[in-house]
Amino acid sequence: MRSPGKDTYRIQDKVTLILKVNYNSSFFAAIFGLACYFLLGIDGIVPYTFWGYAVINLLNTLLYKQHEKLVLTYNLTSILSMLGAIVITLYSGGIESPFVFVLAIIVFAGYVTTKVFGQLYLILNLSVLTILFLYDTGDFKISENTIPLESRDWFAYLSAVFAVYLLGGVFGKNLLSAHHRLYKSRNEIQERIDEKEILLKEVHHRVKNNLQTVSSLLSLQSRSIDDSKISNIIKSSQNRVVSMAMVHEMLYKRDDYLSKIELKPYVQELCDYLVRSVKGSVNDVKVNLDINNYKLSIDTVIPLGLIINETITNALKYGIAEVRNGEIHVSVEKIGNNRYKMHLGDNGIGYSEEINPKTSNSLGLKLIYNLARQLRGTITRDYDKKGTHYTIEFEEVIEQFNSVDQ
């Protein structure tokens, strides 16, 4: 079952509000016209304007069911209301007419619909008020107050009732209902987000536990093998598993819903683990990090962590194995939109320029180059510095994690 689009409820609320306003304003305009004609002794253009507005606006509202163009229906109603209000205002006292405040309802209705329409009708009605003021203060007259003196108080009262009912009884009541529905919907969405966040944390927790179980099994397996070469291969695989488990552990511990990893704490924890794993708790290896507070996607951090794992493991085992006061450098800087540059280096003995993924059977070396390609990046070696130094330019990717041999 598909969920409604994000604007479905908002549009439906607008449709309901506009239709209710149209029906109510048409009904009360007709009643107002009857009251003016039969009770207040007002004849001529004022009651006929009320009736004309009531009939035309009712037809406009009924036609919406045929074309379903809300903007058209709304604008026709607004133009009719503005023209009707101007005519009635002119013939009921001009700028001093109590009916002039109906123009404010048109502006209010505009802002309820959209900001653009609200600003448009605000400018139009301010202009109308200015023109009415200038008209009343000028000498040129095309109309006169047709409201009998004895009926003006009643006309002012009915005008106020008309305006207050539309603002409060129609606009206010429906806006409050829409607000309550929005609040209820917001609470439901928040509950679903909280539920999904708990489920997501549980997934990361279980993945981390499963990877740790695999790591423990590999550790036990390596201890039961006498062949040191095979044991080292298993140990390297264990480190790769741990580097991925750390990602899921950090996601599990996060308080927010974003699947982003803080890069610096992750690299620090990974480097510390690798140094302890290869060199033991007592060692003279110094790890220098130069990483800002970048947050990267899990699809970026996992291959990035594997690259760091391979380079640092190789450095610890071979590059600085016999070097006192060994140093490892890791730096990451942002060089563009979603583009980063990472430098990995050590002060060890390095290795020959002739050794590369094409000439070597080293799985670790092949992984480094394949993972860099997976990150839509490039990798280069700096042969001018002592030791082994890689510069990797990569891009933050947000997609399904693919195998490194693709």
N, C-alpha and C positions, 0 to 999 in steps of 0.2 A: 504494500500500500504506500503510495507516494504521499509525502507531506506537502502541505500547501506552500507556495512560494513565499519568500520573505516579505513581499509587499501585499499579499492577498488580503490579510486581515485589515491592514491600514486602508487599502482602497475600499474594502467593503464598508468600513466605518464611515468613510467620506461619502460614499453613495447613500448610505442610510441617513446620514445627517442632512445632506442636501435635499433628498427627497422629502424628509420630514419637514424641513424648513419651508420647502415649496408648498407642500400641501397645507400646512398651518397658515402660512402667510396668505395663500389664496383664500382660504376659508375666512380668516379674520378680516381680510380686505373687503370681501363681499359683505360680511356682517357690519363692518365699519361704514361701508357705503349705505347700507340700509338704515343704519342708525342716523347717519347724517341726513338722509333724505326724509325719513318718516318721523324721526323724533326731534331732531335739532333744527328742522326747517331749512336745511342747506340744500339748495338745488344748483343746477348748472354743472360746471366742470369738475368740482371736487368729488361728488359721489360717482359720477360717470368714470372718472379716472380710477377710483377704487374698483368698480365693477369691471372695467376694461382690463385692469391689471390682473384681477382674480381669474377671469376667463382665459386670457392669453397665457398666463403663467401656469394654469392648470393644464392647458393643452400642451405646453412645453414640457411639463413634467410627465404627462402620459406618453408623449412621443419618445421619451427616453427608453421606454421598454422596447421600442422598435429599433432605434439606432444604437442604443447603449453607449453613447458618446457623452461621458460625464462632463467634460470640459465645455462642450457645446451647450448642454443643458444649464450648467452653472453660469456661464457668461451671458446667455440670453436672460436668465433670471436676474442677474446683477444689473444688466443694462435696463431691463424693464423696471426694476426697483428704483434705479437711480433716476430714470426719466419720470416715473410716477411720483417719486418723492419731490423732485424739482417742481413739477406742475402743481402738486398739492401745496407745497411750501409757498410758491408764488401767489396762489389764490387763497392763502389762509394767514397772511401776515408777513410774508417775506422772511427776512432773516430773524424776525421775532416770532415766527410760527413755531409752535411746539412740535410740529411734525418734522422739523429740520433735523432732529436727532436720529431719525431713521437712516440718514446718510452714514452715521457712525456704524450702524449695524451692517451695512454693505461692506465697509472697510473690514470690520471684524470677521465677516464671512469670508472675505478674501484671504485673510491670514490663516483662517482655519483650513482653507483649501490648500494653498501653497504660498510661500513667501513672495513669489513673483507677483501673483495676483493681488496679494495684500498690499504690496508697495504700489502697484498700478492703480488700484482703486483708492488708495490713500491720497495719491497725487491728484487723481481726478476729482475726488470729493472735496479736497482742500481748495482746489481751483473753483469748484462749484460754489463753495461757501464764500470765497473771495468775490466772485462775480455777483452773488446774491447781496453781499454787503454793499458793493459799489452800486448795484442797481437800486437798493433802498435809499442810499444816500444821494443818489443823483436825481436829476429832474425828469429824465425820460421814464415814462411808465407805460407798460402794456397790459398791466393787470391790476386788480384791486382786491382787497380782502373781502371775500364773499361770505365769510362766516358772520352770521348775525351777532350783534353785540351780546344779546342775552344767552347765546349758545357757545360763546368762546371758552368759558370755563369748562363746560362739558366736552368740548372738542379737545381742549388741552388734556383733560383727564383721560379720554379715550385714546389719544395719541400716546400718552405715557404708558397706559395699560398695554397698548399694542407693542410698543418698544420693549417694555420690561418682560412681557410674556415671551416674545421672540428670543430675547437675550437669555433670560433665565429658564423659562419653561421648555424651550426647544434646544437652543445652543448649549446652555449650561448643563441641562439634564443629560443630553446625549454625549457631550464631551466628558462628563463625569463617568458615564457608563463605559465610554471608550478607554478612559484612564484606568478604571477598575479592571477591564479586560486585559489591558496592557500590563498592569501590575501582576495580575494572575499569570499571564503568559510568561512574564519575566521570571517569576518565581519557579514556574515549571521548567523553563529553560535552564535556570541556575541549578535546579535539582538534577536535571539530566547531565549538566556539565560536571557537577560534583560526583555523580555516579560514574560517569565515564572516566573522570580523573582517578577515582579509586580503582576502577578496573584497569586503567592504564598503568598505574603504579603497581598493581598486583602482577600484571604481565611482566613489567620490568623486573620485579622482585623474583618472579619464578624463573625468568630467563637467566638472571644473575645466578640464582641458586643452581640451575641446571648446568651452567657453564662452570661454576665452581666445582660441581660434582665431577664434570669431565676433567677439570684440572687436577682434582685429587686422584682420579683414576690414572691419569697420565703420570702423575708423580709416583704413585705406587708401582706402576709398570716400569718406570725408569729405574727404580731402586732394585727391582728383581732381575734386571738384565746386567750381565757381566760385561758385555761388549760396550766400551765407553763411547764409541762412535754412535751406536744406536741409542744409547742412553741420552747422549747430548741432543740427538734429533728429537727424541720424545720430549726432552726438557724444553727445547725451543718451541715445540708445538704447545706445550703447557703455557709458556709465556704469551703466546699469541692468543690463546683462549682467555687468559687473565686480562689482557689488554682490552678485549671486548667485554668481559664481565664488568670491568670498572665503569664502562660507559653506562650500562644498564643500572649499576648500583647508584651512580650519580643522578640518573634520571629518577630513580625510585626515591631518592632523598630530597628531590626538589619540592618546593612548596607551591610552585605555579604550574600552570597547565601546558606551558610551552615545552616542546620537545627539543630544547636547545641545551647544549653542554657548555659550561664555562671552561674555556680551553686551558687557561693557565693552571688551575687546580688539578685538572685531569692530567696534564703533561707532568706536573710536579709529582703527583702520586705515582704515575707510571714509571717515571725515571727512578724514583726512590725504590720502588719495588724491584726493578731490573738490577739496580746496583746491589741491593741486598741479595737477590736471587743468584747473581753470578759471583759477586765478590764477598758476600757474607756481611754480617752486621758491622764488623770492624774493617774499615777500608779507608783509603786515602784519596778516593775519587771525588772530585768536585763537579757538581752539575750547575752550570750557569744558564739561567732562563731569562729571556728578554721577550716577554709576551704581554700585550695589553689585555684589557678585559673584554676579549672577544667571546661571543657566544655563537657556536656553530651547530648545524643540524647533525643529528645522529648519523645520517648518511655520509656526512663529511668526516666526522670525528673517528668513526670506526676504521676506515682505511687509513686516515692520518695517524691514528694510534698504532696501527700495524706497521706503517713505515717507520715511525719512531722506534717501535719495538725492535725491528730488524737492524736498523742502523746502530742503535745503542748497544744491542746485544753483540753485534759484530765488533763494535769498538771495545767493549769490555772483555770479550774473549780473545781478540786478536790484536786490535790496534793499540790498546794501552795495557795489555796483559802484563807486560814486563816493564812498564813505565811507572816510575814513582811520581806521586802527585799528579796523577792523570786528571785531565779536564775534559768535560763534555759540554758543548754549547748548543743550545736550542733557542732560536729566535723566530718570531712570526710577526710580520707587518702587513698591513692592508695596503694594497697598491691600486685599487680601483673598485668599481662596483662589483661586490661579491668575489673579488680577486685578491689573493693573498700570496705572500712569498715567505717560505720557511727555509731557514738555514740550519743545517745539522752538521756539526763538526766535532773533532777531537784532536788532541795533541799527540796522537800515537804515531806508529811507524808507517801507517798508510798501506796501500797496496798498489801493484803495478797498473800502469795505464792500459796495458794490454788485456787486463781482466775486465770483462763486461758481460752482460746477460747473454750475448751471443756466443762467447768463447768459454763461459763458465757454466758448470752444472749446479752452481749454488742456488738453492731454492730461495734463500733470503734475498739474494741480489735480484733474482727474477721478480720476487714479490715487490720489491721497492719500485722497480720500473713499471710493473703492471698496475700497481696501486696508484702511482702518480698519473698514469694514463686514465685510470678510472675516475680520478678527480678532475679530468679535463685539463690536466696540467702538463708541465714539462719538467725534466730533471737534468741537471748538469753537475759536473764535478769540477772543483777548483784544485788544480794540480800545483799551484804556486805556493800554497800554504802547507805547513807541516801537518801530517796526519791525513785524515780522510774528511773531506768537506763536500756536502751536497747542498745545492740550492734548488728548491722545488717551488715552482709557481703553480698554484692550484686554484680551483674555483669551488665555492660552496655549492654543494648539490643537495637537492631535496627530492629524492626519489627512492625507489626500492633498491636495496643493497644487492648488487650483482656479484657474481663470482669473479675472482681476480683474474681468471684466465680468459675473460671475454674481451 
